[in-house]
Amino acid sequence: MRRLELALQRLQEMGLEAGIVSSPASIYYLTGFYPSAQALLVLKQEPVLLVSPMDSAAEVDVELRVCTSFRRCLKELEARRLGVEKSRISLHFAETALRGRRLVDMRFLSEMRMVKDGEELRRLRKAAKAACRVMEACSRLVGEAKSERELAAQACGMLWREAAPAFDVIVASGQNSAKPHHTPQSAPLRRVAVVDLGARVEHYCSDITRSFLLDAGEEEEQVYSAVVEALEAGVRACTPGRTTGEVEAEVRRVLREYGLERFIAHAAGHSIGIEVHEAPSLRRRSKTVLRENMVLTVEPGVYGSFGVRVEDMVLVKTKPEVLSRFRR
């Protein structure tokens, strides 16, 4: 309940009468209950969790109300200035259920979730270890699998045996490796095979990527070495007091030295926790100051006629700790 108390305090500091938490991840963070269907946590002096009949058996330490119409359930909420997660509500919901109210973004929720406590770190470590065990198996299977789809299916099955997949497994090979979010196809594995996977353990996620060189030549090996060097530079920069933009700059600096900067297609990484992608992202102009016990992924990637991406989870400390301990 400590988190809920802090959220109510922040809401009050913003001069807001009430707030509506709509993302399942934030509801779980504040109440310990992860909804299986639509749910809303009403932040006010006496918080109320609104759930659908599918979650009527939920056990929480706040008032629970089962709703067949969330719009009707919110009618009695008198607040005219209302905090919301703007990136998580639909325009339809805002124009109907919240019509006539002034909506203010509750950015403090994502800020609260940035720094992990001891229990969160325990779960993230378990999730990282589970993903590493699956990646270890993939490193043995990558030379035997007949296609991207076959290796992805094997990895997915192993993740379910470990815990659960945090997201759809990516296996991208040959020309497909140049597509960061490629969907595995029947294409054979050749040249470079990018494998991106993560496990979900007790609602907390891991995310690691490795690129396996198959019938690769000197060009692929040189690019791979540069990407690994960029990853290591980014990891070293994950210390308290530096900014997310500075971490990205270190990654970009190494790739620039090898003439690969123009092949960068995405941010250098992101925060991770209950969701795979959380705030902040490691972007060039991002000025979020790193704090101890944030957990980030650092994932440099370059994409030309083929792609190489290598990603690790890093715990922000004076001496950064890599949580995804699997060989690069």
Residue frames as qw, qx, qy, qz and C-alpha x, y, z in Angstrom:
[[0.000, 0.883, 0.470, 0.000, 0.00, 0.00, 0.00],
 [0.396, -0.588, 0.078, 0.701, 2.99, 2.29, 0.34],
 [0.268, 0.089, 0.553, 0.784, 3.01, 2.85, -3.44],
 [0.057, -0.699, -0.640, -0.313, -0.66, 3.77, -3.42],
 [0.343, -0.814, -0.265, 0.386, -0.07, 6.28, -0.64],
 [0.372, -0.364, 0.297, 0.801, 2.77, 7.86, -2.61],
 [0.157, 0.363, 0.657, 0.642, 0.59, 8.07, -5.72],
 [0.178, -0.825, -0.533, -0.049, -2.17, 9.80, -3.75],
 [0.400, -0.687, -0.037, 0.605, 0.38, 12.23, -2.36],
 [0.307, -0.091, 0.479, 0.817, 1.69, 13.06, -5.84],
 [0.032, 0.605, 0.681, 0.411, -1.87, 13.51, -7.06],
 [0.280, -0.855, -0.365, 0.238, -2.52, 16.00, -4.27],
 [0.414, -0.487, 0.188, 0.746, 0.71, 17.87, -5.04],
 [0.204, 0.183, 0.604, 0.748, -0.54, 18.31, -8.61],
 [0.287, 0.177, 0.214, -0.917, -3.73, 19.88, -7.27],
 [0.433, -0.049, -0.715, -0.547, -5.88, 17.13, -8.74],
 [0.654, -0.248, 0.262, -0.665, -9.12, 15.97, -7.15],
 [0.877, -0.031, 0.461, -0.133, -8.86, 12.40, -8.44],
 [0.121, 0.545, -0.715, -0.422, -7.06, 10.19, -10.93],
 [0.929, 0.192, 0.134, -0.288, -7.91, 7.26, -13.20],
 [0.212, -0.504, 0.804, 0.234, -5.27, 4.54, -13.62],
 [0.822, 0.347, 0.015, -0.451, -6.10, 2.48, -16.70],
 [0.530, 0.500, -0.681, -0.067, -3.01, 0.47, -17.65],
 [0.925, -0.267, -0.258, -0.078, -2.96, -3.08, -16.21],
 [0.682, 0.197, -0.402, 0.578, 0.75, -2.67, -15.37],
 [0.005, -0.420, 0.303, -0.856, 0.20, 0.45, -13.27],
 [0.744, -0.414, -0.085, -0.518, -2.85, -1.07, -11.59],
 [0.913, -0.102, -0.349, 0.183, -0.72, -4.07, -10.66],
 [0.446, 0.343, -0.377, 0.735, 2.11, -1.84, -9.46],
 [0.231, -0.424, 0.231, -0.845, -0.20, 0.04, -7.11],
 [0.759, -0.267, 0.127, -0.581, -2.51, -2.76, -5.90],
 [0.285, -0.322, 0.902, -0.039, -0.76, -6.09, -6.51],
 [0.646, 0.372, 0.638, -0.193, -3.66, -7.23, -8.74],
 [0.046, -0.264, 0.618, 0.739, -3.15, -7.73, -12.48],
 [0.635, 0.363, 0.318, -0.604, -6.52, -7.47, -14.24],
 [0.458, 0.069, 0.819, 0.337, -7.43, -9.98, -16.94],
 [0.228, 0.690, 0.579, 0.370, -9.90, -7.59, -18.59],
 [0.086, 0.645, 0.025, 0.759, -10.59, -3.84, -18.56],
 [0.538, -0.604, -0.473, 0.349, -10.18, -2.30, -15.13],
 [0.123, 0.745, -0.049, 0.654, -9.82, 1.19, -13.71],
 [0.530, -0.362, -0.512, 0.571, -8.26, 2.24, -10.44],
 [0.067, -0.871, -0.206, -0.441, -9.86, 5.44, -9.17],
 [0.508, -0.011, -0.417, 0.754, -7.34, 7.37, -7.13],
 [0.278, -0.712, -0.098, -0.638, -9.06, 9.48, -4.50],
 [0.319, -0.567, 0.535, -0.539, -9.12, 9.70, -0.70],
 [0.704, -0.092, 0.667, -0.226, -10.70, 6.23, -0.59],
 [0.177, 0.382, -0.721, -0.551, -9.40, 4.45, -3.75],
 [0.794, 0.215, 0.419, -0.385, -11.74, 2.16, -5.67],
 [0.134, -0.256, 0.838, 0.463, -10.82, -0.58, -8.16],
 [0.711, 0.372, 0.121, -0.585, -13.43, -0.94, -10.89],
 [0.191, -0.248, 0.905, 0.287, -13.33, -4.35, -12.60],
 [0.596, 0.066, -0.490, -0.632, -15.38, -6.29, -15.10],
 [0.884, -0.239, 0.137, -0.378, -17.39, -9.37, -13.99],
 [0.856, 0.309, -0.389, 0.141, -14.46, -11.49, -15.24],
 [0.406, 0.321, -0.568, 0.640, -12.35, -10.23, -12.33],
 [0.541, -0.628, -0.121, -0.545, -15.08, -10.18, -9.68],
 [0.891, -0.379, -0.214, 0.130, -13.08, -12.57, -7.47],
 [0.457, 0.569, -0.319, 0.605, -10.10, -10.21, -7.25],
 [0.651, -0.627, -0.320, 0.284, -8.54, -9.84, -3.82],
 [0.361, 0.523, -0.096, 0.766, -7.26, -6.33, -3.15],
 [0.361, -0.370, -0.536, 0.667, -6.80, -4.02, -0.16],
 [0.146, 0.104, -0.029, -0.983, -8.97, -1.30, -1.68],
 [0.596, 0.350, 0.451, -0.565, -12.69, -1.13, -2.32],
 [0.158, -0.030, 0.850, 0.502, -13.65, -3.41, -5.23],
 [0.527, 0.450, 0.304, -0.654, -16.59, -2.63, -7.47],
 [0.430, 0.147, 0.808, 0.374, -17.78, -4.82, -10.35],
 [0.290, 0.550, -0.013, -0.783, -18.91, -2.81, -13.38],
 [0.611, 0.401, 0.655, 0.191, -20.85, -3.84, -16.45],
 [0.359, 0.820, 0.204, 0.396, -20.51, -0.26, -17.71],
 [0.564, -0.184, -0.202, 0.779, -17.43, 1.71, -16.74],
 [0.030, 0.418, 0.204, 0.885, -19.04, 4.86, -18.06],
 [0.544, -0.652, -0.347, -0.397, -21.93, 4.50, -15.62],
 [0.762, -0.406, -0.332, 0.380, -19.57, 3.61, -12.76],
 [0.460, 0.012, -0.070, 0.885, -17.64, 6.84, -13.31],
 [0.084, -0.703, -0.398, -0.584, -20.73, 9.08, -13.38],
 [0.551, -0.787, -0.277, 0.028, -20.65, 9.59, -9.63],
 [0.650, -0.171, -0.044, 0.740, -17.05, 10.82, -9.75],
 [0.033, 0.940, 0.302, -0.153, -17.41, 14.54, -9.16],
 [0.464, -0.500, 0.264, 0.682, -13.86, 15.66, -9.99],
 [0.511, 0.835, 0.109, -0.173, -13.67, 18.14, -12.85],
 [0.254, 0.766, -0.590, -0.023, -9.86, 18.08, -13.08],
 [0.962, -0.133, 0.203, -0.122, -8.83, 14.48, -13.43],
 [0.152, -0.630, 0.724, 0.235, -5.46, 12.78, -13.63],
 [0.935, 0.278, 0.138, -0.173, -5.12, 10.12, -16.34],
 [0.561, -0.297, 0.603, 0.484, -2.45, 8.10, -18.10],
 [0.441, 0.661, -0.073, -0.603, -2.81, 9.98, -21.38],
 [0.238, 0.450, -0.776, -0.373, -0.82, 7.46, -23.39],
 [0.049, 0.021, 0.994, -0.091, -3.06, 4.62, -22.14],
 [0.392, 0.489, 0.598, -0.500, -6.60, 5.90, -22.69],
 [0.343, 0.366, 0.678, 0.537, -8.45, 5.84, -25.99],
 [0.090, -0.078, -0.129, -0.984, -9.98, 8.93, -27.55],
 [0.486, -0.390, -0.622, -0.474, -13.35, 7.19, -27.44],
 [0.553, -0.456, -0.612, 0.334, -13.08, 6.59, -23.68],
 [0.254, -0.185, -0.195, 0.929, -11.95, 10.18, -23.07],
 [0.202, -0.123, -0.304, -0.923, -14.82, 11.61, -25.13],
 [0.591, -0.392, -0.572, -0.411, -17.50, 9.44, -23.55],
 [0.688, -0.459, -0.513, 0.229, -16.72, 8.27, -20.00],
 [0.481, -0.389, -0.202, 0.759, -14.60, 11.35, -19.19],
 [0.192, 0.608, 0.393, 0.663, -16.41, 13.99, -21.25],
 [0.241, -0.878, -0.186, -0.370, -16.51, 17.47, -19.77],
 [0.706, -0.659, 0.041, 0.257, -13.51, 16.97, -17.49],
 [0.242, 0.870, -0.430, 0.025, -10.09, 18.53, -17.76],
 [0.988, -0.062, -0.038, 0.140, -7.59, 15.71, -18.15],
 [0.060, -0.874, 0.479, -0.057, -4.05, 16.03, -16.79],
 [0.802, 0.289, -0.518, 0.071, -1.32, 13.51, -17.48],
 [0.720, -0.648, 0.232, -0.092, -0.14, 11.60, -14.38],
 [0.616, 0.603, -0.485, 0.147, 3.46, 11.20, -15.51],
 [0.295, -0.615, 0.629, -0.372, 4.50, 10.46, -11.96],
 [0.937, -0.067, 0.255, -0.228, 3.26, 6.87, -12.35],
 [0.858, 0.436, -0.168, 0.212, 5.92, 5.99, -14.92],
 [0.138, 0.728, -0.486, 0.462, 8.49, 7.88, -12.83],
 [0.674, -0.462, 0.438, -0.373, 7.58, 5.83, -9.75],
 [0.980, 0.093, 0.164, -0.055, 8.06, 2.61, -11.71],
 [0.520, 0.744, -0.397, 0.139, 11.54, 3.56, -12.97],
 [0.008, 0.548, -0.746, 0.379, 13.43, 2.69, -9.77],
 [0.779, -0.143, -0.574, -0.209, 13.02, -0.93, -8.69],
 [0.546, -0.622, 0.413, -0.380, 12.78, -2.15, -5.12],
 [0.236, -0.423, 0.874, -0.035, 14.31, -5.35, -3.77],
 [0.651, 0.229, 0.691, -0.216, 11.35, -7.58, -4.64],
 [0.624, 0.734, 0.004, -0.268, 11.17, -6.21, -8.17],
 [0.166, 0.715, -0.669, -0.120, 14.89, -6.83, -8.66],
 [0.482, -0.177, 0.850, -0.114, 14.47, -10.41, -7.44],
 [0.707, 0.476, 0.480, -0.208, 11.83, -11.04, -10.08],
 [0.463, 0.828, -0.240, -0.207, 13.80, -9.30, -12.82],
 [0.128, -0.576, 0.805, 0.065, 16.86, -11.40, -12.01],
 [0.598, 0.083, 0.787, -0.126, 14.76, -14.58, -12.22],
 [0.651, 0.685, 0.227, -0.234, 13.28, -13.45, -15.53],
 [0.251, 0.811, -0.497, -0.181, 16.74, -12.66, -16.92],
 [0.318, -0.373, 0.872, 0.006, 18.11, -16.05, -15.84],
 [0.684, 0.337, 0.620, -0.185, 15.15, -17.84, -17.45],
 [0.563, 0.797, -0.045, -0.214, 15.72, -15.97, -20.73],
 [0.024, 0.719, -0.684, -0.120, 19.42, -16.79, -20.64],
 [0.542, -0.108, 0.832, -0.046, 18.70, -20.50, -20.25],
 [0.690, 0.579, 0.410, -0.142, 16.48, -20.36, -23.32],
 [0.348, 0.870, -0.305, -0.171, 19.07, -18.38, -25.26],
 [0.309, -0.508, 0.800, 0.084, 21.68, -20.99, -24.32],
 [0.653, 0.224, 0.723, -0.034, 19.46, -23.66, -25.87],
 [0.551, 0.805, 0.127, -0.180, 18.91, -21.49, -28.96],
 [0.017, 0.795, -0.563, -0.224, 22.67, -21.16, -29.40],
 [0.403, -0.200, 0.885, 0.116, 22.81, -24.95, -29.79],
 [0.556, 0.481, 0.670, -0.107, 19.71, -25.21, -31.97],
 [0.281, 0.799, -0.078, -0.525, 20.49, -22.36, -34.35],
 [0.043, 0.487, -0.762, -0.424, 22.73, -24.59, -36.47],
 [0.178, 0.109, 0.976, 0.054, 20.11, -27.34, -36.66],
 [0.384, 0.566, 0.493, -0.538, 16.80, -25.50, -37.08],
 [0.468, 0.338, 0.656, 0.485, 15.42, -25.57, -40.61],
 [0.088, 0.681, 0.364, 0.630, 13.80, -22.14, -40.49],
 [0.048, -0.336, 0.301, -0.891, 13.26, -18.96, -38.50],
 [0.679, -0.338, -0.128, -0.639, 9.79, -20.17, -37.58],
 [0.858, -0.128, -0.492, 0.069, 11.05, -23.50, -36.28],
 [0.463, 0.109, -0.497, 0.726, 13.63, -21.92, -34.00],
 [0.263, -0.325, 0.135, -0.898, 11.11, -19.32, -32.78],
 [0.796, -0.299, -0.303, -0.429, 8.60, -22.08, -31.96],
 [0.769, -0.066, -0.532, 0.348, 11.23, -24.03, -30.04],
 [0.214, 0.206, -0.380, 0.876, 12.24, -20.91, -28.10],
 [0.488, -0.354, -0.051, -0.796, 8.61, -20.07, -27.32],
 [0.850, -0.250, -0.439, -0.150, 7.98, -23.59, -26.01],
 [0.624, 0.006, -0.508, 0.594, 11.03, -23.37, -23.76],
 [0.055, -0.305, 0.219, -0.925, 9.92, -19.99, -22.43],
 [0.696, -0.368, -0.201, -0.583, 6.56, -21.45, -21.47],
 [0.841, -0.178, -0.479, 0.178, 8.34, -24.23, -19.61],
 [0.409, 0.131, -0.398, 0.811, 10.43, -21.64, -17.77],
 [0.070, 0.386, 0.461, -0.796, 7.60, -19.22, -16.99],
 [0.470, 0.738, 0.474, -0.098, 5.95, -17.37, -19.89],
 [0.505, 0.333, 0.251, 0.755, 7.11, -15.41, -22.95],
 [0.118, -0.560, -0.244, 0.783, 7.36, -11.68, -22.30],
 [0.420, 0.633, -0.133, -0.636, 6.68, -11.00, -26.01],
 [0.911, 0.396, 0.092, -0.075, 6.65, -12.79, -29.35],
 [0.676, -0.379, 0.421, 0.471, 10.05, -14.31, -30.05],
 [0.458, 0.823, -0.196, -0.273, 11.93, -12.69, -32.92],
 [0.693, -0.195, 0.553, 0.419, 14.13, -14.83, -35.12],
 [0.475, 0.849, -0.007, -0.231, 15.43, -13.00, -38.18],
 [0.692, -0.272, 0.508, 0.435, 18.03, -14.36, -40.55],
 [0.506, 0.320, 0.505, 0.622, 19.71, -13.41, -43.82],
 [0.055, 0.403, 0.231, 0.884, 18.13, -10.31, -45.34],
 [0.486, -0.682, -0.471, -0.277, 15.38, -10.52, -42.72],
 [0.619, -0.391, -0.351, 0.583, 17.91, -9.71, -40.01],
 [0.206, 0.158, 0.071, 0.963, 17.85, -6.14, -41.33],
 [0.413, -0.556, -0.364, -0.623, 14.25, -5.82, -40.05],
 [0.047, -0.353, 0.649, -0.672, 14.35, -5.04, -36.29],
 [0.560, 0.013, 0.559, -0.611, 10.83, -6.39, -35.61],
 [0.426, 0.217, -0.739, -0.474, 10.73, -9.15, -38.19],
 [0.828, -0.103, 0.303, -0.460, 8.08, -11.86, -37.80],
 [0.362, -0.327, 0.851, 0.193, 9.69, -15.33, -38.17],
 [0.725, 0.418, -0.191, -0.513, 9.01, -16.96, -41.52],
 [0.978, 0.045, 0.201, 0.023, 9.86, -20.24, -43.25],
 [0.422, 0.817, -0.379, 0.106, 13.16, -18.73, -44.41],
 [0.898, -0.057, -0.295, 0.322, 16.23, -20.87, -43.71],
 [0.457, -0.854, 0.100, 0.226, 18.80, -19.68, -41.19],
 [0.774, 0.305, 0.090, 0.547, 21.87, -18.27, -42.89],
 [0.312, 0.636, -0.097, 0.699, 24.48, -15.55, -42.68],
 [0.010, -0.202, 0.549, -0.811, 23.31, -13.93, -39.40],
 [0.434, -0.513, -0.709, -0.212, 20.48, -15.09, -37.12],
 [0.117, -0.344, 0.341, -0.867, 19.14, -12.45, -34.71],
 [0.488, -0.420, -0.765, -0.019, 17.28, -13.99, -31.78],
 [0.136, -0.332, 0.269, -0.894, 15.36, -11.63, -29.48],
 [0.589, -0.398, -0.681, -0.173, 13.41, -13.15, -26.58],
 [0.133, -0.403, 0.474, -0.771, 12.29, -12.53, -23.02],
 [0.390, -0.313, -0.861, 0.097, 10.66, -14.34, -20.12],
 [0.378, -0.562, 0.014, -0.736, 7.91, -13.10, -17.83],
 [0.506, -0.136, -0.779, 0.345, 8.27, -14.20, -14.20],
 [0.238, -0.593, -0.594, 0.488, 5.74, -13.11, -11.58],
 [0.216, 0.913, 0.343, -0.046, 4.64, -10.30, -13.91],
 [0.159, -0.846, 0.314, 0.400, 8.19, -8.99, -14.48],
 [0.818, 0.574, 0.051, -0.008, 9.92, -9.18, -17.85],
 [0.519, -0.481, 0.458, 0.538, 13.32, -9.82, -19.32],
 [0.624, 0.772, 0.067, -0.107, 14.56, -8.94, -22.80],
 [0.429, -0.574, 0.548, 0.432, 17.81, -10.09, -24.37],
 [0.748, 0.641, -0.035, -0.167, 19.07, -10.38, -27.94],
 [0.524, -0.452, 0.599, 0.404, 21.93, -12.25, -29.51],
 [0.640, 0.654, -0.228, -0.333, 23.11, -12.38, -33.11],
 [0.786, -0.226, 0.549, 0.169, 24.58, -15.69, -34.20],
 [0.270, 0.662, -0.520, -0.467, 27.03, -15.73, -37.10],
 [0.907, 0.131, 0.388, -0.101, 26.38, -18.74, -39.34],
 [0.760, 0.264, 0.312, 0.505, 27.96, -18.82, -42.78],
 [0.002, 0.988, 0.060, -0.144, 29.11, -15.27, -42.19],
 [0.723, 0.428, -0.060, 0.539, 32.14, -13.63, -43.69],
 [0.468, -0.020, -0.258, 0.845, 34.56, -10.89, -42.66],
 [0.147, -0.423, -0.147, -0.882, 32.00, -8.09, -43.06],
 [0.673, -0.542, -0.383, -0.328, 29.52, -9.72, -40.69],
 [0.750, -0.280, -0.386, 0.459, 32.23, -10.43, -38.14],
 [0.300, 0.164, -0.122, 0.932, 33.45, -6.82, -38.21],
 [0.369, -0.489, -0.212, -0.762, 29.93, -5.44, -37.75],
 [0.770, -0.459, -0.441, -0.043, 29.26, -7.90, -34.94],
 [0.627, -0.132, -0.341, 0.688, 32.44, -6.85, -33.11],
 [0.053, 0.298, -0.003, 0.953, 31.52, -3.17, -33.46],
 [0.557, -0.519, -0.330, -0.557, 28.02, -3.75, -32.10],
 [0.780, -0.386, -0.430, 0.241, 29.36, -5.67, -29.09],
 [0.448, 0.031, -0.222, 0.865, 31.85, -2.87, -28.42],
 [0.208, -0.421, -0.147, -0.871, 29.01, -0.34, -28.59],
 [0.711, -0.507, -0.431, -0.227, 26.99, -2.43, -26.14],
 [0.707, -0.248, -0.386, 0.538, 29.88, -2.54, -23.69],
 [0.193, 0.201, -0.081, 0.957, 30.30, 1.23, -23.91],
 [0.447, -0.488, -0.284, -0.694, 26.60, 1.71, -23.24],
 [0.767, -0.426, -0.475, 0.076, 26.69, -0.64, -20.26],
 [0.547, -0.070, -0.323, 0.770, 29.61, 1.26, -18.69],
 [0.031, -0.301, -0.045, -0.952, 27.60, 4.47, -18.97],
 [0.558, -0.534, -0.513, -0.374, 24.66, 3.11, -16.94],
 [0.447, -0.130, -0.567, 0.680, 25.69, 4.82, -13.73],
 [0.160, -0.812, -0.511, 0.233, 23.74, 7.11, -11.36],
 [0.175, -0.722, 0.025, 0.669, 23.85, 10.76, -12.35],
 [0.121, -0.138, 0.636, 0.749, 24.31, 10.26, -16.06],
 [0.570, 0.346, 0.143, -0.731, 21.41, 10.74, -18.45],
 [0.782, 0.281, 0.556, -0.027, 19.71, 8.34, -20.79],
 [0.537, 0.840, -0.054, -0.062, 20.86, 10.53, -23.67],
 [0.087, -0.771, 0.629, 0.039, 24.47, 10.12, -22.57],
 [0.668, -0.113, 0.735, 0.008, 24.13, 6.33, -22.63],
 [0.717, 0.614, 0.331, -0.018, 22.78, 6.54, -26.18],
 [0.240, 0.921, -0.298, -0.077, 25.62, 8.89, -27.11],
 [0.388, -0.548, 0.736, 0.086, 28.21, 6.35, -25.95],
 [0.724, 0.232, 0.648, 0.039, 26.60, 3.65, -28.08],
 [0.547, 0.822, 0.159, -0.024, 26.39, 5.97, -31.07],
 [0.071, -0.871, 0.456, 0.170, 29.99, 7.16, -30.62],
 [0.532, -0.288, 0.774, 0.189, 31.38, 3.64, -31.05],
 [0.649, 0.474, 0.588, 0.091, 29.22, 2.89, -34.08],
 [0.299, 0.943, -0.043, -0.139, 30.24, 6.22, -35.61],
 [0.281, -0.698, 0.612, 0.242, 33.91, 5.30, -35.23],
 [0.493, -0.026, 0.836, 0.240, 33.27, 2.21, -37.35],
 [0.167, 0.135, -0.488, -0.846, 31.25, 4.13, -39.96],
 [0.142, -0.314, -0.930, -0.131, 28.01, 2.43, -38.93],
 [0.111, 0.294, 0.453, -0.834, 26.03, 5.33, -37.44],
 [0.416, 0.179, -0.295, -0.841, 23.88, 5.73, -40.54],
 [0.486, -0.069, -0.830, -0.267, 22.64, 2.16, -40.11],
 [0.029, 0.135, 0.752, -0.644, 21.08, 2.81, -36.67],
 [0.266, -0.364, -0.648, -0.614, 17.30, 2.33, -36.80],
 [0.568, -0.664, -0.434, -0.218, 16.07, 2.61, -33.22],
 [0.363, -0.836, 0.270, -0.310, 16.81, 3.85, -29.70],
 [0.331, 0.489, -0.769, 0.244, 19.80, 2.39, -27.88],
 [0.294, -0.130, -0.901, 0.293, 17.56, 0.75, -25.28],
 [0.467, -0.529, -0.238, -0.668, 14.75, 1.21, -22.79],
 [0.331, -0.320, 0.674, -0.578, 13.70, 0.66, -19.22],
 [0.588, -0.075, -0.753, -0.286, 12.09, -2.67, -18.35],
 [0.246, -0.168, 0.688, -0.661, 9.95, -4.02, -15.53],
 [0.559, 0.297, 0.659, -0.406, 6.30, -5.05, -15.44],
 [0.691, 0.692, 0.126, -0.168, 6.26, -4.15, -19.12],
 [0.818, 0.128, 0.205, 0.523, 9.00, -4.88, -21.63],
 [0.325, 0.433, 0.104, 0.834, 9.15, -1.26, -22.75],
 [0.331, -0.811, -0.414, 0.247, 8.88, 1.24, -19.93],
 [0.170, 0.923, -0.101, 0.329, 10.04, 4.82, -19.52],
 [0.252, 0.802, -0.185, -0.509, 12.62, 6.08, -20.12],
 [0.880, 0.423, 0.118, 0.179, 14.00, 5.20, -23.53],
 [0.555, -0.466, 0.275, 0.632, 17.68, 5.63, -24.35],
 [0.498, 0.753, 0.342, 0.261, 17.24, 8.31, -26.99],
 [0.543, 0.321, -0.031, 0.775, 19.62, 10.99, -28.18],
 [0.065, -0.531, 0.032, -0.844, 17.74, 13.95, -26.73],
 [0.689, -0.564, -0.436, -0.125, 16.48, 12.21, -23.60],
 [0.109, 0.608, -0.439, 0.652, 17.57, 13.94, -20.39],
 [0.819, -0.500, -0.142, -0.242, 16.23, 11.53, -17.77],
 [0.028, -0.679, 0.668, -0.303, 18.82, 11.25, -15.02],
 [0.740, -0.014, -0.672, -0.015, 19.72, 7.68, -14.13],
 [0.496, -0.600, 0.389, -0.493, 19.19, 6.58, -10.54],
 [0.018, -0.301, 0.944, -0.136, 20.49, 3.56, -8.72],
 [0.360, 0.174, 0.883, -0.246, 18.35, 0.44, -9.16],
 [0.628, 0.521, -0.087, -0.572, 16.86, 1.45, -12.47],
 [0.636, -0.042, 0.732, 0.241, 16.94, -1.50, -14.87],
 [0.417, 0.687, -0.212, -0.556, 17.62, -0.76, -18.53],
 [0.861, 0.206, 0.385, 0.261, 18.26, -2.71, -21.68],
 [0.003, -0.716, 0.414, 0.562, 21.12, -1.57, -23.88],
 [0.747, 0.284, 0.596, 0.079, 20.55, -2.80, -27.43],
 [0.088, 0.624, -0.412, -0.658, 22.71, -1.35, -30.18],
 [0.708, 0.321, 0.622, 0.094, 21.74, -2.54, -33.62],
 [0.089, 0.523, -0.416, -0.739, 22.79, -1.77, -37.18],
 [0.657, 0.407, 0.621, -0.130, 20.72, -2.66, -40.22],
 [0.156, 0.557, -0.481, -0.658, 21.94, -2.67, -43.82],
 [0.607, 0.213, -0.643, -0.414, 21.93, -5.63, -46.21],
 [0.655, -0.267, -0.698, 0.116, 21.85, -7.65, -42.99],
 [0.356, -0.779, 0.088, -0.508, 21.36, -6.74, -39.36],
 [0.574, 0.005, -0.675, 0.463, 23.17, -7.30, -36.09],
 [0.408, -0.686, 0.063, -0.600, 21.69, -6.53, -32.68],
 [0.563, -0.063, -0.719, 0.403, 22.99, -7.50, -29.24],
 [0.383, -0.644, -0.046, -0.661, 21.04, -6.61, -26.10],
 [0.469, -0.098, -0.754, 0.449, 21.57, -6.97, -22.37],
 [0.438, -0.809, -0.313, -0.235, 19.66, -5.98, -19.23],
 [0.451, 0.291, -0.403, 0.741, 21.65, -3.68, -16.96],
 [0.464, -0.760, -0.426, 0.160, 21.11, -2.68, -13.35],
 [0.198, 0.811, -0.119, 0.538, 22.14, 0.95, -12.82],
 [0.733, -0.622, -0.092, 0.260, 24.80, 1.13, -10.11],
 [0.150, -0.875, 0.373, 0.271, 28.14, 2.86, -9.56],
 [0.095, -0.334, 0.872, 0.345, 29.51, -0.29, -11.17],
 [0.706, 0.162, -0.154, -0.672, 26.74, -1.34, -13.58],
 [0.453, -0.144, 0.873, -0.109, 25.60, -4.96, -13.26],
 [0.456, 0.162, -0.627, -0.610, 24.60, -6.99, -16.30],
 [0.669, -0.081, 0.528, -0.517, 21.62, -9.15, -15.35],
 [0.903, 0.370, 0.016, -0.219, 21.47, -11.14, -18.59],
 [0.309, -0.651, 0.673, 0.168, 24.64, -13.11, -18.08],
 [0.875, 0.279, 0.390, 0.068, 24.97, -14.97, -21.37],
 [0.519, -0.276, 0.414, 0.695, 28.02, -14.89, -23.61],
 [0.374, 0.772, 0.009, -0.514, 28.04, -12.37, -26.43]]
